[in-house]
Amino acid sequence: MTGIIKTVLSIFISAIMVINPQFLDLLDIGKMPDENKKIDMDKFVEVWRDDFNGTEIDKTKWSPSWWVTERKGGYWHEDMCRVENGNLIITSMYLDEPPENRYYDKWHDEIDFKEYKPGWYTGELTTQGKYDQTYGYFEIRCILPAATGMWSAFWMMNDKVTNVDGSGKDGTEVDVFESFYYKDRWWGNDCITTGIIYDGYGSETQNASIGKYFIKGNPYEEYNTYGVEWNKDEYIFYINGCETGRLSAGGVSQNPEYLLVSCEFAGENGIQFSDRHGTGKISKTPEENWPAEFIVDYVKCYQYKDLV
């Protein structure tokens, strides 16, 4: 029955897109990647990758975020990240006994290094201080975590994102994908969203989005690729090599950006309580598949051949 519903919905969406491409945005219905617009990989050369082979995280490439413990409605902890069977696995679950706080003792004078408490735990890895790049194509191949009240993401950051100057040219948060919609089992369960943020994270923040896009098959059980091509003029986003949309709001970042792979829980101050970004309110029920796993096969970075 689910397959029939998805087929009918796909036909409906295709018909509506012919009539009015903006109508789906008004209804908050996901769109389909354009299979007629595929990325041209011949113009790139691979310059960085991690296939997550071996038995542990490659610390020459990745670090857990050193600047935060509490994260929105839960906590980030490096023990929630592991390498197994050629994959990076970020586990998300509720812990009655918090893990060891390896940051608080060392950085106790920093406000972001808050004491761990019982709550929802997950993880994040970043190439900050180890690898960054200006322009090129950046891709992840992964299986999304199947649980309500949380999301996974592949994103890029620059330390100048917090500059409030009306421009994204000095630095932009580039969200290649975020998986908010597991709760929408018939209205967009197989969707991800993509966007950018600049001018900090306060009252002056600015953002733009290309909206929601469907992934063929089951992204919670099957691998898919999500990527962004970044040049001096725009960001071009892809699912499985097919274009979804383009953004250049605020001016495109012209500075190196580092990579992040993460999961987060909806909420604030380490307490999960809200329906943030449409994730749905979290539930501890068994059917929510706890612990949830974000499974990453690889992360790759390519550069334009004429820039190498």
Contacts in CASP RR format, 6 or more apart in sequence:
PFRMAT RR
TARGET T0000
AUTHOR 0000-0000-0000
METHOD contacts of the structure
MODEL  1
MTGIIKTVLSIFISAIMVINPQFLDLLDIGKMPDENKKIDMDKFVEVWRD
DFNGTEIDKTKWSPSWWVTERKGGYWHEDMCRVENGNLIITSMYLDEPPE
NRYYDKWHDEIDFKEYKPGWYTGELTTQGKYDQTYGYFEIRCILPAATGM
WSAFWMMNDKVTNVDGSGKDGTEVDVFESFYYKDRWWGNDCITTGIIYDG
YGSETQNASIGKYFIKGNPYEEYNTYGVEWNKDEYIFYINGCETGRLSAG
GVSQNPEYLLVSCEFAGENGIQFSDRHGTGKISKTPEENWPAEFIVDYVK
CYQYKDLV
5 186 0 8 1.000
6 190 0 8 1.000
9 186 0 8 1.000
10 32 0 8 1.000
10 214 0 8 1.000
13 24 0 8 1.000
13 29 0 8 1.000
13 30 0 8 1.000
13 31 0 8 1.000
13 32 0 8 1.000
13 214 0 8 1.000
14 32 0 8 1.000
16 23 0 8 1.000
16 24 0 8 1.000
16 29 0 8 1.000
17 23 0 8 1.000
17 24 0 8 1.000
17 31 0 8 1.000
17 32 0 8 1.000
24 30 0 8 1.000
24 31 0 8 1.000
25 211 0 8 1.000
28 187 0 8 1.000
28 212 0 8 1.000
29 187 0 8 1.000
29 188 0 8 1.000
29 212 0 8 1.000
30 188 0 8 1.000
30 191 0 8 1.000
30 211 0 8 1.000
30 212 0 8 1.000
30 213 0 8 1.000
30 214 0 8 1.000
31 211 0 8 1.000
31 212 0 8 1.000
31 213 0 8 1.000
31 214 0 8 1.000
31 244 0 8 1.000
32 213 0 8 1.000
32 214 0 8 1.000
33 213 0 8 1.000
33 214 0 8 1.000
33 238 0 8 1.000
33 239 0 8 1.000
33 240 0 8 1.000
33 241 0 8 1.000
33 242 0 8 1.000
33 243 0 8 1.000
33 244 0 8 1.000
34 242 0 8 1.000
34 243 0 8 1.000
34 244 0 8 1.000
35 242 0 8 1.000
37 242 0 8 1.000
37 243 0 8 1.000
38 241 0 8 1.000
38 242 0 8 1.000
38 243 0 8 1.000
39 137 0 8 1.000
39 229 0 8 1.000
39 236 0 8 1.000
39 238 0 8 1.000
39 241 0 8 1.000
39 242 0 8 1.000
39 243 0 8 1.000
41 137 0 8 1.000
41 302 0 8 1.000
43 304 0 8 1.000
43 305 0 8 1.000
44 136 0 8 1.000
44 137 0 8 1.000
44 302 0 8 1.000
44 303 0 8 1.000
44 304 0 8 1.000
44 305 0 8 1.000
45 302 0 8 1.000
45 303 0 8 1.000
45 305 0 8 1.000
45 308 0 8 1.000
46 300 0 8 1.000
46 301 0 8 1.000
46 302 0 8 1.000
47 133 0 8 1.000
47 301 0 8 1.000
47 302 0 8 1.000
47 303 0 8 1.000
47 308 0 8 1.000
48 131 0 8 1.000
48 133 0 8 1.000
48 300 0 8 1.000
48 301 0 8 1.000
49 298 0 8 1.000
49 299 0 8 1.000
49 300 0 8 1.000
49 301 0 8 1.000
50 58 0 8 1.000
50 61 0 8 1.000
50 62 0 8 1.000
50 88 0 8 1.000
50 298 0 8 1.000
50 299 0 8 1.000
51 86 0 8 1.000
51 297 0 8 1.000
51 298 0 8 1.000
52 58 0 8 1.000
52 83 0 8 1.000
52 86 0 8 1.000
52 87 0 8 1.000
52 88 0 8 1.000
52 296 0 8 1.000
52 297 0 8 1.000
52 298 0 8 1.000
53 83 0 8 1.000
53 86 0 8 1.000
54 83 0 8 1.000
54 86 0 8 1.000
55 83 0 8 1.000
55 84 0 8 1.000
56 82 0 8 1.000
56 83 0 8 1.000
57 81 0 8 1.000
57 82 0 8 1.000
57 83 0 8 1.000
57 88 0 8 1.000
57 125 0 8 1.000
60 130 0 8 1.000
61 127 0 8 1.000
61 130 0 8 1.000
61 131 0 8 1.000
62 125 0 8 1.000
62 126 0 8 1.000
62 127 0 8 1.000
62 130 0 8 1.000
63 125 0 8 1.000
63 126 0 8 1.000
63 127 0 8 1.000
63 128 0 8 1.000
63 129 0 8 1.000
63 130 0 8 1.000
64 76 0 8 1.000
64 77 0 8 1.000
64 78 0 8 1.000
64 81 0 8 1.000
64 123 0 8 1.000
64 124 0 8 1.000
64 125 0 8 1.000
64 126 0 8 1.000
65 76 0 8 1.000
65 124 0 8 1.000
65 126 0 8 1.000
65 128 0 8 1.000
66 103 0 8 1.000
66 107 0 8 1.000
67 110 0 8 1.000
67 112 0 8 1.000
68 76 0 8 1.000
68 112 0 8 1.000
68 113 0 8 1.000
69 75 0 8 1.000
69 76 0 8 1.000
69 77 0 8 1.000
69 101 0 8 1.000
69 103 0 8 1.000
69 104 0 8 1.000
69 112 0 8 1.000
69 113 0 8 1.000
69 114 0 8 1.000
69 115 0 8 1.000
69 116 0 8 1.000
70 112 0 8 1.000
70 114 0 8 1.000
70 269 0 8 1.000
70 270 0 8 1.000
71 122 0 8 1.000
71 124 0 8 1.000
71 264 0 8 1.000
71 265 0 8 1.000
71 270 0 8 1.000
72 264 0 8 1.000
72 265 0 8 1.000
72 266 0 8 1.000
72 267 0 8 1.000
72 268 0 8 1.000
72 270 0 8 1.000
72 276 0 8 1.000
73 120 0 8 1.000
73 264 0 8 1.000
73 265 0 8 1.000
73 266 0 8 1.000
73 267 0 8 1.000
73 268 0 8 1.000
73 269 0 8 1.000
73 270 0 8 1.000
73 271 0 8 1.000
73 272 0 8 1.000
73 273 0 8 1.000
73 274 0 8 1.000
74 119 0 8 1.000
74 120 0 8 1.000
74 121 0 8 1.000
74 122 0 8 1.000
74 264 0 8 1.000
74 265 0 8 1.000
74 267 0 8 1.000
74 270 0 8 1.000
74 271 0 8 1.000
74 272 0 8 1.000
75 98 0 8 1.000
75 116 0 8 1.000
75 117 0 8 1.000
75 119 0 8 1.000
75 120 0 8 1.000
75 121 0 8 1.000
75 122 0 8 1.000
75 270 0 8 1.000
76 121 0 8 1.000
76 122 0 8 1.000
76 123 0 8 1.000
76 124 0 8 1.000
76 262 0 8 1.000
77 99 0 8 1.000
77 116 0 8 1.000
77 121 0 8 1.000
77 122 0 8 1.000
77 123 0 8 1.000
78 102 0 8 1.000
78 123 0 8 1.000
79 99 0 8 1.000
79 100 0 8 1.000
80 90 0 8 1.000
80 91 0 8 1.000
80 92 0 8 1.000
80 121 0 8 1.000
80 122 0 8 1.000
80 123 0 8 1.000
81 88 0 8 1.000
81 89 0 8 1.000
81 90 0 8 1.000
81 91 0 8 1.000
81 123 0 8 1.000
81 124 0 8 1.000
81 125 0 8 1.000
82 88 0 8 1.000
82 89 0 8 1.000
82 91 0 8 1.000
83 89 0 8 1.000
86 297 0 8 1.000
87 295 0 8 1.000
87 296 0 8 1.000
87 297 0 8 1.000
88 125 0 8 1.000
88 261 0 8 1.000
88 295 0 8 1.000
88 296 0 8 1.000
89 293 0 8 1.000
89 294 0 8 1.000
89 295 0 8 1.000
89 296 0 8 1.000
90 122 0 8 1.000
90 123 0 8 1.000
90 124 0 8 1.000
90 125 0 8 1.000
90 145 0 8 1.000
90 152 0 8 1.000
90 261 0 8 1.000
90 262 0 8 1.000
90 263 0 8 1.000
90 293 0 8 1.000
90 294 0 8 1.000
90 296 0 8 1.000
91 122 0 8 1.000
91 123 0 8 1.000
91 291 0 8 1.000
91 292 0 8 1.000
91 293 0 8 1.000
92 120 0 8 1.000
92 121 0 8 1.000
92 122 0 8 1.000
92 123 0 8 1.000
92 145 0 8 1.000
92 147 0 8 1.000
92 150 0 8 1.000
92 263 0 8 1.000
92 265 0 8 1.000
92 290 0 8 1.000
92 291 0 8 1.000
92 292 0 8 1.000
92 293 0 8 1.000
92 294 0 8 1.000
93 120 0 8 1.000
93 121 0 8 1.000
93 122 0 8 1.000
93 290 0 8 1.000
93 291 0 8 1.000
93 292 0 8 1.000
94 118 0 8 1.000
94 119 0 8 1.000
94 120 0 8 1.000
94 121 0 8 1.000
94 284 0 8 1.000
94 290 0 8 1.000
95 118 0 8 1.000
95 119 0 8 1.000
95 120 0 8 1.000
95 121 0 8 1.000
96 118 0 8 1.000
96 119 0 8 1.000
97 118 0 8 1.000
98 116 0 8 1.000
98 117 0 8 1.000
98 118 0 8 1.000
98 119 0 8 1.000
98 121 0 8 1.000
99 116 0 8 1.000
99 121 0 8 1.000
101 115 0 8 1.000
101 116 0 8 1.000
103 113 0 8 1.000
104 113 0 8 1.000
104 114 0 8 1.000
104 115 0 8 1.000
104 116 0 8 1.000
107 113 0 8 1.000
117 270 0 8 1.000
119 270 0 8 1.000
119 272 0 8 1.000
120 150 0 8 1.000
120 265 0 8 1.000
120 270 0 8 1.000
120 272 0 8 1.000
120 282 0 8 1.000
122 150 0 8 1.000
122 262 0 8 1.000
122 263 0 8 1.000
122 264 0 8 1.000
122 265 0 8 1.000
123 262 0 8 1.000
123 263 0 8 1.000
124 260 0 8 1.000
124 261 0 8 1.000
124 262 0 8 1.000
124 263 0 8 1.000
125 260 0 8 1.000
125 261 0 8 1.000
125 262 0 8 1.000
126 157 0 8 1.000
126 258 0 8 1.000
126 259 0 8 1.000
126 260 0 8 1.000
126 261 0 8 1.000
127 258 0 8 1.000
127 259 0 8 1.000
127 260 0 8 1.000
128 157 0 8 1.000
128 258 0 8 1.000
128 260 0 8 1.000
129 258 0 8 1.000
130 258 0 8 1.000
131 258 0 8 1.000
131 259 0 8 1.000
131 301 0 8 1.000
132 158 0 8 1.000
132 256 0 8 1.000
132 257 0 8 1.000
132 258 0 8 1.000
133 256 0 8 1.000
133 257 0 8 1.000
133 301 0 8 1.000
133 303 0 8 1.000
134 253 0 8 1.000
134 254 0 8 1.000
134 255 0 8 1.000
134 256 0 8 1.000
134 257 0 8 1.000
135 230 0 8 1.000
135 231 0 8 1.000
135 232 0 8 1.000
135 303 0 8 1.000
135 304 0 8 1.000
135 307 0 8 1.000
136 229 0 8 1.000
136 230 0 8 1.000
136 231 0 8 1.000
136 301 0 8 1.000
136 302 0 8 1.000
136 303 0 8 1.000
136 304 0 8 1.000
136 307 0 8 1.000
137 227 0 8 1.000
137 228 0 8 1.000
137 229 0 8 1.000
137 230 0 8 1.000
137 301 0 8 1.000
137 302 0 8 1.000
138 156 0 8 1.000
138 176 0 8 1.000
138 227 0 8 1.000
138 228 0 8 1.000
138 230 0 8 1.000
138 259 0 8 1.000
138 299 0 8 1.000
138 300 0 8 1.000
138 301 0 8 1.000
138 302 0 8 1.000
139 225 0 8 1.000
139 226 0 8 1.000
139 227 0 8 1.000
139 238 0 8 1.000
139 299 0 8 1.000
139 300 0 8 1.000
139 302 0 8 1.000
140 154 0 8 1.000
140 176 0 8 1.000
140 177 0 8 1.000
140 225 0 8 1.000
140 226 0 8 1.000
140 227 0 8 1.000
140 261 0 8 1.000
140 296 0 8 1.000
140 298 0 8 1.000
140 299 0 8 1.000
140 300 0 8 1.000
141 223 0 8 1.000
141 224 0 8 1.000
141 225 0 8 1.000
141 296 0 8 1.000
141 297 0 8 1.000
141 298 0 8 1.000
142 152 0 8 1.000
142 154 0 8 1.000
142 223 0 8 1.000
142 224 0 8 1.000
142 226 0 8 1.000
142 294 0 8 1.000
142 295 0 8 1.000
142 296 0 8 1.000
142 297 0 8 1.000
143 219 0 8 1.000
143 220 0 8 1.000
143 221 0 8 1.000
143 222 0 8 1.000
143 223 0 8 1.000
143 224 0 8 1.000
143 293 0 8 1.000
143 294 0 8 1.000
143 295 0 8 1.000
144 152 0 8 1.000
144 179 0 8 1.000
144 182 0 8 1.000
144 192 0 8 1.000
144 219 0 8 1.000
144 220 0 8 1.000
144 294 0 8 1.000
145 151 0 8 1.000
145 152 0 8 1.000
145 179 0 8 1.000
145 182 0 8 1.000
145 220 0 8 1.000
145 263 0 8 1.000
145 289 0 8 1.000
145 292 0 8 1.000
145 293 0 8 1.000
145 294 0 8 1.000
146 182 0 8 1.000
146 220 0 8 1.000
146 221 0 8 1.000
146 289 0 8 1.000
146 292 0 8 1.000
147 182 0 8 1.000
147 282 0 8 1.000
147 288 0 8 1.000
147 289 0 8 1.000
147 290 0 8 1.000
147 292 0 8 1.000
148 182 0 8 1.000
148 183 0 8 1.000
148 279 0 8 1.000
148 280 0 8 1.000
148 281 0 8 1.000
148 282 0 8 1.000
148 283 0 8 1.000
148 288 0 8 1.000
149 182 0 8 1.000
149 183 0 8 1.000
149 265 0 8 1.000
149 266 0 8 1.000
149 272 0 8 1.000
149 275 0 8 1.000
149 276 0 8 1.000
149 279 0 8 1.000
149 280 0 8 1.000
149 281 0 8 1.000
149 282 0 8 1.000
149 283 0 8 1.000
150 263 0 8 1.000
150 264 0 8 1.000
150 265 0 8 1.000
150 266 0 8 1.000
150 279 0 8 1.000
150 282 0 8 1.000
150 292 0 8 1.000
151 178 0 8 1.000
151 179 0 8 1.000
151 180 0 8 1.000
151 263 0 8 1.000
151 264 0 8 1.000
151 266 0 8 1.000
151 277 0 8 1.000
151 279 0 8 1.000
152 178 0 8 1.000
152 179 0 8 1.000
152 262 0 8 1.000
152 263 0 8 1.000
152 294 0 8 1.000
153 175 0 8 1.000
153 176 0 8 1.000
153 177 0 8 1.000
153 178 0 8 1.000
153 179 0 8 1.000
153 260 0 8 1.000
153 261 0 8 1.000
153 262 0 8 1.000
153 263 0 8 1.000
153 264 0 8 1.000
154 176 0 8 1.000
154 177 0 8 1.000
154 226 0 8 1.000
154 227 0 8 1.000
154 259 0 8 1.000
154 260 0 8 1.000
154 261 0 8 1.000
154 299 0 8 1.000
155 173 0 8 1.000
155 174 0 8 1.000
155 175 0 8 1.000
155 176 0 8 1.000
155 178 0 8 1.000
155 259 0 8 1.000
155 260 0 8 1.000
155 262 0 8 1.000
156 173 0 8 1.000
156 174 0 8 1.000
156 176 0 8 1.000
156 228 0 8 1.000
156 257 0 8 1.000
156 258 0 8 1.000
156 259 0 8 1.000
156 260 0 8 1.000
157 173 0 8 1.000
157 174 0 8 1.000
157 257 0 8 1.000
157 258 0 8 1.000
157 260 0 8 1.000
158 170 0 8 1.000
158 171 0 8 1.000
158 172 0 8 1.000
158 253 0 8 1.000
158 255 0 8 1.000
158 256 0 8 1.000
158 257 0 8 1.000
158 258 0 8 1.000
160 170 0 8 1.000
160 171 0 8 1.000
160 255 0 8 1.000
161 168 0 8 1.000
161 171 0 8 1.000
161 172 0 8 1.000
161 173 0 8 1.000
161 197 0 8 1.000
161 198 0 8 1.000
161 200 0 8 1.000
162 200 0 8 1.000
162 201 0 8 1.000
163 170 0 8 1.000
163 171 0 8 1.000
163 199 0 8 1.000
163 200 0 8 1.000
164 199 0 8 1.000
164 200 0 8 1.000
164 204 0 8 1.000
165 199 0 8 1.000
166 198 0 8 1.000
166 199 0 8 1.000
166 204 0 8 1.000
166 206 0 8 1.000
166 250 0 8 1.000
167 198 0 8 1.000
167 199 0 8 1.000
167 250 0 8 1.000
167 251 0 8 1.000
168 198 0 8 1.000
168 199 0 8 1.000
168 250 0 8 1.000
168 251 0 8 1.000
168 252 0 8 1.000
168 253 0 8 1.000
169 250 0 8 1.000
169 251 0 8 1.000
169 252 0 8 1.000
169 253 0 8 1.000
169 254 0 8 1.000
170 253 0 8 1.000
170 254 0 8 1.000
170 255 0 8 1.000
171 198 0 8 1.000
171 253 0 8 1.000
171 254 0 8 1.000
171 255 0 8 1.000
171 257 0 8 1.000
172 196 0 8 1.000
172 197 0 8 1.000
172 198 0 8 1.000
172 251 0 8 1.000
172 252 0 8 1.000
172 253 0 8 1.000
172 257 0 8 1.000
173 196 0 8 1.000
173 197 0 8 1.000
173 198 0 8 1.000
174 195 0 8 1.000
174 196 0 8 1.000
174 228 0 8 1.000
174 230 0 8 1.000
174 235 0 8 1.000
174 253 0 8 1.000
174 257 0 8 1.000
175 193 0 8 1.000
175 194 0 8 1.000
175 195 0 8 1.000
175 196 0 8 1.000
175 197 0 8 1.000
176 194 0 8 1.000
176 226 0 8 1.000
176 227 0 8 1.000
176 228 0 8 1.000
176 237 0 8 1.000
177 192 0 8 1.000
177 193 0 8 1.000
177 194 0 8 1.000
177 226 0 8 1.000
177 227 0 8 1.000
177 239 0 8 1.000
178 192 0 8 1.000
178 193 0 8 1.000
178 194 0 8 1.000
178 277 0 8 1.000
179 192 0 8 1.000
179 219 0 8 1.000
180 192 0 8 1.000
180 193 0 8 1.000
180 277 0 8 1.000
180 278 0 8 1.000
180 279 0 8 1.000
181 188 0 8 1.000
181 189 0 8 1.000
181 190 0 8 1.000
181 191 0 8 1.000
181 192 0 8 1.000
181 193 0 8 1.000
181 212 0 8 1.000
181 278 0 8 1.000
181 279 0 8 1.000
182 189 0 8 1.000
182 220 0 8 1.000
182 279 0 8 1.000
183 189 0 8 1.000
183 278 0 8 1.000
183 279 0 8 1.000
183 280 0 8 1.000
184 191 0 8 1.000
188 212 0 8 1.000
188 214 0 8 1.000
190 214 0 8 1.000
190 215 0 8 1.000
190 216 0 8 1.000
190 217 0 8 1.000
190 218 0 8 1.000
190 219 0 8 1.000
191 212 0 8 1.000
191 213 0 8 1.000
191 214 0 8 1.000
191 215 0 8 1.000
192 212 0 8 1.000
192 213 0 8 1.000
192 215 0 8 1.000
192 219 0 8 1.000
192 226 0 8 1.000
192 239 0 8 1.000
193 209 0 8 1.000
193 211 0 8 1.000
193 212 0 8 1.000
193 213 0 8 1.000
194 209 0 8 1.000
194 210 0 8 1.000
194 211 0 8 1.000
194 213 0 8 1.000
194 237 0 8 1.000
194 244 0 8 1.000
194 245 0 8 1.000
195 207 0 8 1.000
195 208 0 8 1.000
195 209 0 8 1.000
195 210 0 8 1.000
195 211 0 8 1.000
195 237 0 8 1.000
195 247 0 8 1.000
196 207 0 8 1.000
196 208 0 8 1.000
196 209 0 8 1.000
196 235 0 8 1.000
196 247 0 8 1.000
196 249 0 8 1.000
197 205 0 8 1.000
197 206 0 8 1.000
197 207 0 8 1.000
198 205 0 8 1.000
198 206 0 8 1.000
198 207 0 8 1.000
198 250 0 8 1.000
199 205 0 8 1.000
199 206 0 8 1.000
206 249 0 8 1.000
206 250 0 8 1.000
207 249 0 8 1.000
208 247 0 8 1.000
208 249 0 8 1.000
208 250 0 8 1.000
209 247 0 8 1.000
210 237 0 8 1.000
210 244 0 8 1.000
210 245 0 8 1.000
210 246 0 8 1.000
210 247 0 8 1.000
213 239 0 8 1.000
213 244 0 8 1.000
215 224 0 8 1.000
215 239 0 8 1.000
215 240 0 8 1.000
216 240 0 8 1.000
223 295 0 8 1.000
223 297 0 8 1.000
224 239 0 8 1.000
224 240 0 8 1.000
225 238 0 8 1.000
225 239 0 8 1.000
225 240 0 8 1.000
225 241 0 8 1.000
226 237 0 8 1.000
226 238 0 8 1.000
226 239 0 8 1.000
227 237 0 8 1.000
227 238 0 8 1.000
227 239 0 8 1.000
227 241 0 8 1.000
228 235 0 8 1.000
228 236 0 8 1.000
228 237 0 8 1.000
228 238 0 8 1.000
229 235 0 8 1.000
229 236 0 8 1.000
229 237 0 8 1.000
229 238 0 8 1.000
230 236 0 8 1.000
230 252 0 8 1.000
230 253 0 8 1.000
230 257 0 8 1.000
231 252 0 8 1.000
231 304 0 8 1.000
232 252 0 8 1.000
232 254 0 8 1.000
233 248 0 8 1.000
233 252 0 8 1.000
234 246 0 8 1.000
234 247 0 8 1.000
234 248 0 8 1.000
234 252 0 8 1.000
235 246 0 8 1.000
235 247 0 8 1.000
235 248 0 8 1.000
235 252 0 8 1.000
236 243 0 8 1.000
236 245 0 8 1.000
236 246 0 8 1.000
237 243 0 8 1.000
237 244 0 8 1.000
237 245 0 8 1.000
237 246 0 8 1.000
237 247 0 8 1.000
238 244 0 8 1.000
259 299 0 8 1.000
259 301 0 8 1.000
261 294 0 8 1.000
261 296 0 8 1.000
261 299 0 8 1.000
263 292 0 8 1.000
263 294 0 8 1.000
265 272 0 8 1.000
265 282 0 8 1.000
266 272 0 8 1.000
266 273 0 8 1.000
266 274 0 8 1.000
266 275 0 8 1.000
266 276 0 8 1.000
266 277 0 8 1.000
266 278 0 8 1.000
266 279 0 8 1.000
266 280 0 8 1.000
266 281 0 8 1.000
266 282 0 8 1.000
267 273 0 8 1.000
267 274 0 8 1.000
267 276 0 8 1.000
268 274 0 8 1.000
272 282 0 8 1.000
273 281 0 8 1.000
274 281 0 8 1.000
275 281 0 8 1.000
282 288 0 8 1.000
284 290 0 8 1.000
END
